[in-house]
Amino acid sequence: MEAKKPFNFIKWAKSRKGQQVLICVAFMIIPLALLLVFTYLPFGEMVRFSFYKMKYGTPREKWQFVGWKNYIDVFSRDDCFGALKLSLYYMAGAILQLVLALYLATILSFKVKGGNFFKGLMFFPYLISGIAIGFIFKFFYTRGFVFDTILQWLGFELENLPYWLKDQSVNNWSLVATSVWRYFGQNMVLFIGAIMSVDAELYEAAQLDGANKFEQFKHIILPSIKTIVTLNVILSITGSLSAFEQPFVITDGANGTGTYFIIMNEIAHVSQKVGLASAMAVVLLLIIFVCAILQQLFFKYIFRDAASEDESYKAKRARLKAEKAAARAAKKGVA
């Protein structure tokens, strides 16, 4: 009986099969290693920091373990919990943004004069840096400048207009409007791409049943793009919880406009309460995680009948194709 030859790794690595395996392993290990080093390990350290009272540069032996105190402070401090409540403004703006984007996307998905120009015009704000947009709207909302001038042209008196960035009854809505202006074009383009992928024959099948435009939107468009709708809602709601650029640049969090990220930034880098800031970050992650699960369950319930409706229209499309084929065959027979 012949003895088995020892495994030659170098020879195997030079072979075609060996090179394929090594390339696949390299492409798999390198991204996972980068993800572990730059995401999961820092996150684990942040969770550990959240149980300590510490400052930047404090030696490890001087860290003071405080247990759950930092997490209790997140919900008991007025600035932290107030910033969480402020996110409701941005959530309301996110819902308005999605409704507007879906409405315009539905119109622009069909042949409209100047549609491509309008798409580009609406998507352009998303390409601008958030810092630049902050400076633009800081000038736009300044007392007596662009926005006030436009309103005066429409007949409003300057003395009767509020201070858009100082009056706490309107300043957060002003910042939300800035966020909506920037992001709704991105949502619109995603919706347009999804709507244009819907089979046009489904509309013909619906028209045979006498469905109007709203019924076509409800029973064809919306169920067909449910994945993109769910994705956009999750991104918009989670984005509203982490709003930072616009309020930071425009107001620097003054006059009750400090969002959760702005307060967290002040606590971490001004007050040097690293443990409390880390606890705030962990709480925000948990809130986003819970919101994502709730939204998934909500849309699963909303679109529970979407599959059956989609199959129904597919059956009608098949019937429409069969009728067209029969009509063509009849014409050939007559000829």
VEXTORDO-940574 format. One record per residue (C-alpha): residue in three letters; residue number from 1; x, y, z. Coordinates in steps of 0.05 Angstrom, whole numbers, plus 32768, in hexadecimal, padded with zeros to 4 digits. Layout:
N
["ALA", NUM, [X, Y, Z]];
...
***
This chain:
335
["MET", 1, [8000, 8000, 8000]];
["GLU", 2, [801D, 8042, 7FEA]];
["ALA", 3, [8027, 8077, 801F]];
["LYS", 4, [7FFF, 80B8, 8015]];
["LYS", 5, [8028, 80F2, 7FFD]];
["PRO", 6, [802E, 812C, 802F]];
["PHE", 7, [8003, 8167, 8020]];
["ASN", 8, [802B, 819C, 7FFB]];
["PHE", 9, [800B, 81DF, 800B]];
["ILE", 10, [8037, 8207, 7FDB]];
["LYS", 11, [8026, 81DA, 7FA1]];
["TRP", 12, [7FDC, 81DC, 7FB4]];
["ALA", 13, [7FDD, 8228, 7FBA]];
["LYS", 14, [7FFA, 822D, 7F74]];
["SER", 15, [7FC4, 8201, 7F57]];
["ARG", 16, [7F85, 821E, 7F38]];
["LYS", 17, [7F58, 8202, 7F6E]];
["GLY", 18, [7F87, 821A, 7FA6]];
["GLN", 19, [7F89, 8260, 7F89]];
["GLN", 20, [7F3D, 8263, 7F84]];
["VAL", 21, [7F36, 824E, 7FCD]];
["LEU", 22, [7F6B, 827F, 7FE6]];
["ILE", 23, [7F4C, 82B9, 7FBF]];
["CYS", 24, [7F07, 82A9, 7FDB]];
["VAL", 25, [7F22, 82A4, 8022]];
["ALA", 26, [7F49, 82E5, 801A]];
["PHE", 27, [7F0C, 830A, 8000]];
["MET", 28, [7EE5, 82EF, 803B]];
["ILE", 29, [7F18, 82F8, 8073]];
["ILE", 30, [7F30, 833F, 8062]];
["PRO", 31, [7EEB, 8361, 8066]];
["LEU", 32, [7ED9, 8339, 80A4]];
["ALA", 33, [7F1A, 834D, 80C5]];
["LEU", 34, [7F0F, 8396, 80B4]];
["LEU", 35, [7EC8, 8392, 80CE]];
["LEU", 36, [7EE0, 8372, 810F]];
["VAL", 37, [7F18, 83A3, 811B]];
["PHE", 38, [7EF5, 83E4, 8108]];
["THR", 39, [7EAC, 83D4, 811B]];
["TYR", 40, [7EA0, 839B, 814C]];
["LEU", 41, [7EDC, 83A5, 817A]];
["PRO", 42, [7ED1, 83F1, 8180]];
["PHE", 43, [7E87, 83E4, 818E]];
["GLY", 44, [7E99, 83B1, 81C4]];
["GLU", 45, [7EC8, 83E4, 81E4]];
["MET", 46, [7E92, 8419, 81E1]];
["VAL", 47, [7E62, 83EB, 8206]];
["ARG", 48, [7E97, 83DF, 823B]];
["PHE", 49, [7EA4, 842B, 8242]];
["SER", 50, [7E59, 8435, 824E]];
["PHE", 51, [7E60, 8414, 8293]];
["TYR", 52, [7E97, 8442, 82AA]];
["LYS", 53, [7EA0, 848A, 82BF]];
["MET", 54, [7EDC, 84A2, 8298]];
["LYS", 55, [7EFB, 84D9, 826E]];
["TYR", 56, [7F27, 84D9, 8230]];
["GLY", 57, [7F6F, 84CA, 8243]];
["THR", 58, [7F5E, 84AF, 8288]];
["PRO", 59, [7F8A, 8473, 829A]];
["ARG", 60, [7F63, 8432, 829B]];
["GLU", 61, [7F71, 8425, 82E5]];
["LYS", 62, [7F4E, 8467, 82F6]];
["TRP", 63, [7F0D, 8455, 82D2]];
["GLN", 64, [7ED2, 8454, 8303]];
["PHE", 65, [7EA0, 841B, 82F9]];
["VAL", 66, [7E59, 8436, 82FF]];
["GLY", 67, [7E30, 83FD, 82E4]];
["TRP", 68, [7DED, 8412, 82C6]];
["LYS", 69, [7DF1, 845A, 82DF]];
["ASN", 70, [7E03, 8476, 829A]];
["TYR", 71, [7DC7, 8454, 827B]];
["ILE", 72, [7D99, 846F, 82B1]];
["ASP", 73, [7DB5, 84B5, 82A5]];
["VAL", 74, [7DA3, 84AF, 825B]];
["PHE", 75, [7D59, 84AD, 826D]];
["SER", 76, [7D5C, 84D9, 82AB]];
["ARG", 77, [7D84, 8514, 8291]];
["ASP", 78, [7D5A, 854A, 826F]];
["ASP", 79, [7D8C, 8556, 8237]];
["CYS", 80, [7D93, 850D, 8223]];
["PHE", 81, [7D4A, 84F9, 8227]];
["GLY", 82, [7D33, 853C, 8209]];
["ALA", 83, [7D60, 852E, 81CD]];
["LEU", 84, [7D3E, 84EB, 81C4]];
["LYS", 85, [7CFA, 850D, 81C3]];
["LEU", 86, [7D15, 853E, 8190]];
["SER", 87, [7D1E, 8504, 8160]];
["LEU", 88, [7CD2, 8502, 8159]];
["TYR", 89, [7CD6, 8542, 812F]];
["TYR", 90, [7D06, 8520, 80FF]];
["MET", 91, [7CDB, 84E0, 80FD]];
["ALA", 92, [7C9F, 850A, 80E9]];
["GLY", 93, [7CC9, 852B, 80B3]];
["ALA", 94, [7CE2, 84E6, 809B]];
["ILE", 95, [7C9A, 84CF, 8092]];
["LEU", 96, [7C88, 850E, 806B]];
["GLN", 97, [7CC8, 8505, 8042]];
["LEU", 98, [7CB6, 84BD, 802F]];
["VAL", 99, [7C6E, 84CF, 801D]];
["LEU", 100, [7C85, 8508, 7FF0]];
["ALA", 101, [7CBC, 84DE, 7FD1]];
["LEU", 102, [7C8C, 84A4, 7FC2]];
["TYR", 103, [7C58, 84D3, 7FA5]];
["LEU", 104, [7C89, 84F5, 7F76]];
["ALA", 105, [7CAB, 84B3, 7F64]];
["THR", 106, [7C68, 8496, 7F4F]];
["ILE", 107, [7C5B, 84D1, 7F21]];
["LEU", 108, [7CA1, 84D4, 7F04]];
["SER", 109, [7CA5, 8489, 7EF7]];
["PHE", 110, [7C77, 8493, 7EBB]];
["LYS", 111, [7C82, 84C0, 7E7F]];
["VAL", 112, [7C82, 8509, 7E97]];
["LYS", 113, [7C9D, 8545, 7E72]];
["GLY", 114, [7CDE, 855C, 7E92]];
["GLY", 115, [7CDD, 851F, 7EC0]];
["ASN", 116, [7D27, 8511, 7EBB]];
["PHE", 117, [7D39, 8559, 7EC9]];
["PHE", 118, [7D0B, 855A, 7F06]];
["LYS", 119, [7D2A, 8519, 7F20]];
["GLY", 120, [7D70, 8536, 7F1C]];
["LEU", 121, [7D58, 8577, 7F3C]];
["MET", 122, [7D39, 8552, 7F77]];
["PHE", 123, [7D74, 8523, 7F80]];
["PHE", 124, [7DA9, 855A, 7F7E]];
["PRO", 125, [7DA3, 8570, 7FC7]];
["TYR", 126, [7DB7, 852A, 7FDE]];
["LEU", 127, [7DFA, 8532, 7FB9]];
["ILE", 128, [7E0B, 8572, 7FE0]];
["SER", 129, [7E34, 856B, 801F]];
["GLY", 130, [7E0B, 856F, 805F]];
["ILE", 131, [7E3A, 85A5, 807A]];
["ALA", 132, [7E2F, 85D0, 803C]];
["ILE", 133, [7DE3, 85C7, 8042]];
["GLY", 134, [7DE8, 85DC, 808B]];
["PHE", 135, [7E0A, 861D, 8077]];
["ILE", 136, [7DD8, 8629, 803F]];
["PHE", 137, [7D9C, 8623, 806C]];
["LYS", 138, [7DBC, 8649, 80A5]];
["PHE", 139, [7DBE, 8684, 8075]];
["PHE", 140, [7D7A, 8672, 8059]];
["TYR", 141, [7D57, 8675, 809D]];
["THR", 142, [7D7D, 86B2, 80B9]];
["ARG", 143, [7D50, 86EB, 80CD]];
["GLY", 144, [7D40, 8719, 8093]];
["PHE", 145, [7D65, 86EF, 805F]];
["VAL", 146, [7D4D, 86BE, 8029]];
["PHE", 147, [7D11, 869C, 8048]];
["ASP", 148, [7CF7, 86DB, 806A]];
["THR", 149, [7D00, 8702, 8029]];
["ILE", 150, [7CD7, 86CF, 8002]];
["LEU", 151, [7C9F, 86D1, 8036]];
["GLN", 152, [7C9F, 871E, 8033]];
["TRP", 153, [7C96, 871A, 7FE8]];
["LEU", 154, [7C58, 86F0, 7FF6]];
["GLY", 155, [7C3C, 8726, 8024]];
["PHE", 156, [7C55, 8713, 8069]];
["GLU", 157, [7C70, 8748, 8098]];
["LEU", 158, [7CB6, 873B, 80B3]];
["GLU", 159, [7CA1, 874F, 80FA]];
["ASN", 160, [7C6C, 8717, 80F9]];
["LEU", 161, [7C9C, 86E1, 80E3]];
["PRO", 162, [7CBE, 86B5, 8118]];
["TYR", 163, [7D09, 86AC, 8120]];
["TRP", 164, [7D0F, 866A, 80FB]];
["LEU", 165, [7D4D, 8653, 8121]];
["LYS", 166, [7D3F, 8672, 8165]];
["ASP", 167, [7CF4, 8669, 8171]];
["GLN", 168, [7CEE, 8624, 8191]];
["SER", 169, [7CA8, 861B, 8174]];
["VAL", 170, [7CC2, 8619, 812D]];
["ASN", 171, [7D0E, 8610, 812E]];
["ASN", 172, [7D0D, 85C4, 8130]];
["TRP", 173, [7CDA, 85C2, 80F7]];
["SER", 174, [7D09, 85EF, 80CF]];
["LEU", 175, [7D42, 85BE, 80D8]];
["VAL", 176, [7D15, 8583, 80C7]];
["ALA", 177, [7D01, 85A6, 8086]];
["THR", 178, [7D4B, 85AC, 8075]];
["SER", 179, [7D54, 8561, 8080]];
["VAL", 180, [7D16, 8551, 8055]];
["TRP", 181, [7D30, 857E, 801D]];
["ARG", 182, [7D72, 855A, 801D]];
["TYR", 183, [7D5D, 8511, 8021]];
["PHE", 184, [7D1A, 8509, 7FFE]];
["GLY", 185, [7D3B, 8509, 7FB9]];
["GLN", 186, [7D62, 84CB, 7FCC]];
["ASN", 187, [7D23, 84A7, 7FE2]];
["MET", 188, [7D00, 84BD, 7FA3]];
["VAL", 189, [7D36, 84A1, 7F75]];
["LEU", 190, [7D34, 845E, 7F9A]];
["PHE", 191, [7CE8, 845B, 7F94]];
["ILE", 192, [7CEC, 846C, 7F49]];
["GLY", 193, [7D1D, 8434, 7F3D]];
["ALA", 194, [7CEF, 8403, 7F60]];
["ILE", 195, [7CAF, 841B, 7F3E]];
["MET", 196, [7CCE, 8418, 7EF8]];
["SER", 197, [7CDF, 83CE, 7F04]];
["VAL", 198, [7C95, 83BD, 7F0A]];
["ASP", 199, [7C7B, 8397, 7ECD]];
["ALA", 200, [7C52, 83C6, 7EA1]];
["GLU", 201, [7C22, 838D, 7E8F]];
["LEU", 202, [7C09, 838D, 7ED7]];
["TYR", 203, [7BEC, 83D2, 7ECA]];
["GLU", 204, [7BC9, 83B8, 7E8C]];
["ALA", 205, [7BAB, 837F, 7EB5]];
["ALA", 206, [7B93, 83B0, 7EE9]];
["GLN", 207, [7B74, 83DD, 7EB4]];
["LEU", 208, [7B4D, 83A1, 7E9A]];
["ASP", 209, [7B2E, 839D, 7EDF]];
["GLY", 210, [7B1E, 83E7, 7EDE]];
["ALA", 211, [7B50, 83FA, 7F13]];
["ASN", 212, [7B5E, 8445, 7F19]];
["LYS", 213, [7BA3, 8464, 7F26]];
["PHE", 214, [7B9D, 8462, 7F72]];
["GLU", 215, [7B88, 8418, 7F70]];
["GLN", 216, [7BC3, 8409, 7F42]];
["PHE", 217, [7BF1, 842C, 7F73]];
["LYS", 218, [7BD3, 8406, 7FAF]];
["HIS", 219, [7BCF, 83C1, 7F90]];
["ILE", 220, [7C0A, 83C1, 7F5F]];
["ILE", 221, [7C3E, 83F6, 7F6D]];
["LEU", 222, [7C3F, 83F4, 7FB9]];
["PRO", 223, [7C42, 83A8, 7FC1]];
["SER", 224, [7C77, 83A3, 7F8A]];
["ILE", 225, [7CA6, 83D5, 7FAC]];
["LYS", 226, [7C99, 83BF, 7FF4]];
["THR", 227, [7CE3, 83AD, 7FFE]];
["ILE", 228, [7CFB, 83F3, 7FEA]];
["VAL", 229, [7CC4, 8414, 8013]];
["THR", 230, [7CD9, 83EC, 8051]];
["LEU", 231, [7D22, 83FD, 8045]];
["ASN", 232, [7D15, 8447, 803B]];
["VAL", 233, [7CEA, 844B, 807A]];
["ILE", 234, [7D1F, 8428, 80A4]];
["LEU", 235, [7D57, 8455, 8089]];
["SER", 236, [7D2E, 8494, 8093]];
["ILE", 237, [7D17, 8484, 80DA]];
["THR", 238, [7D5C, 846E, 80F1]];
["GLY", 239, [7D7A, 84AB, 80CF]];
["SER", 240, [7D49, 84D9, 80F5]];
["LEU", 241, [7D62, 84BB, 8137]];
["SER", 242, [7DAA, 84CD, 8124]];
["ALA", 243, [7DA0, 8513, 8107]];
["PHE", 244, [7DDF, 853C, 8110]];
["GLU", 245, [7DF9, 8565, 80D6]];
["GLN", 246, [7DC1, 8598, 80CB]];
["PRO", 247, [7DB4, 85AB, 8114]];
["PHE", 248, [7DFE, 85AB, 8124]];
["VAL", 249, [7E12, 85DA, 80EB]];
["ILE", 250, [7DD4, 8606, 80EA]];
["THR", 251, [7DC6, 8611, 8135]];
["ASP", 252, [7DFD, 85EA, 8159]];
["GLY", 253, [7DC6, 85CB, 8183]];
["ALA", 254, [7DB0, 860E, 81A1]];
["ASN", 255, [7D69, 8623, 81B3]];
["GLY", 256, [7D50, 85DC, 81BE]];
["THR", 257, [7D69, 85BF, 817C]];
["GLY", 258, [7D9E, 8590, 8199]];
["THR", 259, [7D91, 854B, 817C]];
["TYR", 260, [7DA8, 850B, 819D]];
["PHE", 261, [7DEA, 850A, 8177]];
["ILE", 262, [7DF9, 8553, 8188]];
["ILE", 263, [7DED, 8547, 81D3]];
["MET", 264, [7E17, 8507, 81CF]];
["ASN", 265, [7E4F, 852E, 81AD]];
["GLU", 266, [7E4E, 8564, 81E3]];
["ILE", 267, [7E4E, 8531, 821C]];
["ALA", 268, [7E87, 8509, 81FD]];
["HIS", 269, [7EB5, 8542, 81E4]];
["VAL", 270, [7EA2, 857E, 820F]];
["SER", 271, [7E8E, 8560, 8252]];
["GLN", 272, [7EBF, 8525, 8248]];
["LYS", 273, [7E8B, 84F4, 8263]];
["VAL", 274, [7EA0, 84BB, 8236]];
["GLY", 275, [7E7A, 8485, 825C]];
["LEU", 276, [7E38, 84AA, 8258]];
["ALA", 277, [7E42, 84B9, 820E]];
["SER", 278, [7E50, 8470, 8201]];
["ALA", 279, [7E10, 845C, 8225]];
["MET", 280, [7DEA, 848E, 81FA]];
["ALA", 281, [7E06, 846D, 81BC]];
["VAL", 282, [7DF3, 8428, 81D3]];
["VAL", 283, [7DAC, 843F, 81E5]];
["LEU", 284, [7DA5, 845F, 81A0]];
["LEU", 285, [7DBB, 841E, 817F]];
["LEU", 286, [7D87, 83F7, 81A7]];
["ILE", 287, [7D50, 8429, 8194]];
["ILE", 288, [7D62, 8424, 814A]];
["PHE", 289, [7D63, 83D8, 814F]];
["VAL", 290, [7D1D, 83D8, 8170]];
["CYS", 291, [7D02, 840A, 813C]];
["ALA", 292, [7D1C, 83DF, 8103]];
["ILE", 293, [7CFA, 83A0, 811F]];
["LEU", 294, [7CB8, 83C6, 812B]];
["GLN", 295, [7CBA, 83E1, 80E4]];
["GLN", 296, [7CC6, 839C, 80C7]];
["LEU", 297, [7C8A, 8381, 80EE]];
["PHE", 298, [7C60, 83BC, 80D9]];
["PHE", 299, [7C6E, 83B4, 808F]];
["LYS", 300, [7C66, 8369, 8094]];
["TYR", 301, [7C20, 8376, 80AE]];
["ILE", 302, [7C11, 83AD, 807B]];
["PHE", 303, [7C28, 8383, 803F]];
["ARG", 304, [7C0A, 8342, 8059]];
["ASP", 305, [7BDC, 833D, 801C]];
["ALA", 306, [7C0E, 8357, 7FEA]];
["ALA", 307, [7C24, 8312, 7FD2]];
["SER", 308, [7BDE, 82FB, 7FC2]];
["GLU", 309, [7BCE, 833C, 7F9E]];
["ASP", 310, [7C0E, 8337, 7F76]];
["GLU", 311, [7BFE, 82F0, 7F61]];
["SER", 312, [7BB8, 8306, 7F4D]];
["TYR", 313, [7BD3, 833B, 7F1E]];
["LYS", 314, [7C06, 8309, 7F03]];
["ALA", 315, [7BCD, 82DB, 7EF2]];
["LYS", 316, [7BA9, 8314, 7ECF]];
["ARG", 317, [7BE8, 8325, 7EA9]];
["ALA", 318, [7BED, 82DD, 7E92]];
["ARG", 319, [7BA4, 82E1, 7E7B]];
["LEU", 320, [7BB3, 8322, 7E56]];
["LYS", 321, [7BED, 8301, 7E32]];
["ALA", 322, [7BC2, 82C5, 7E1F]];
["GLU", 323, [7B8D, 82F4, 7E03]];
["LYS", 324, [7BC0, 8319, 7DDA]];
["ALA", 325, [7BDE, 82D8, 7DC0]];
["ALA", 326, [7B98, 82C0, 7DAD]];
["ALA", 327, [7B8A, 8301, 7D89]];
["ARG", 328, [7BCA, 82FC, 7D61]];
["ALA", 329, [7BBB, 82B3, 7D50]];
["ALA", 330, [7B74, 82C7, 7D39]];
["LYS", 331, [7B91, 82FD, 7D0B]];
["LYS", 332, [7BC1, 82CC, 7CEC]];
["GLY", 333, [7B89, 829A, 7CE1]];
["VAL", 334, [7B5F, 82CF, 7CBE]];
["ALA", 335, [7B9B, 82E2, 7C93]];
***
